[in-house]
Amino acid sequence: MPQSAALRSGELLLVLELDHRDIGRVEDRIKARHPEVAVLGTDAAGTTPFP
C-alpha cells in the first residue's frame, strides 16, 4: 500500500473531510504555509484512501 510506505519513510498524509465550500480555502492555507507540500485535491468518487 503506497500510503504505508510513505508513512514509514517519514512522510505525512492528511485525509480531511470538509464541506465542499471550504476546500479551496483550506488548500490555499496549506499551500501558503507549506509550499513544499503536494496538495492532491479531492476524490470526486468519495472513496476512502484506506481499506
N, C-alpha and C positions, 0 to 999 in steps of 0.2 A: 504494500500500500504506500503510495508516494507521500502521504501526509506523515506516516510514521517515520519514514526515513528523514524527512525534513526536520521533524521534532528531535530525533536522535542527534542530528548534526548541529543542533543549537538554533535552528530557525524557529520562528514563532508564527503560529497560524491562528488567526482570529476568525471566528464564524459569528456573525451578528444577525440578529433578527430585528429588522427595523420596519417602520411604516414606510411605504413607498415614497412619501413626500420628504422623508428625512435622509434618504440615501445620498443624494448629491451633496448635502451639507456635511455629512459625516465623512464622505470620501475626500472632499476639499480640505477638511480639517486635518485628516490624517496626512494627506499629501503636503500640506503646508508645514506641519511639524516634523515629518519624517520623509523627506524627498527620496530617500533610498528604498522606501517600501513600494512593493508592487501591489497595487490595488487591482484585483482581478475582475471586479464588478459583480453583477448579480447572476444568479442562475434562474433563468426565466421559467424553467420547468419546476423549480422549487424543490429539487431533490437535495437531500442532505449529503454532506461530504463524507460522512462516516456511516458504515453499515449499522 
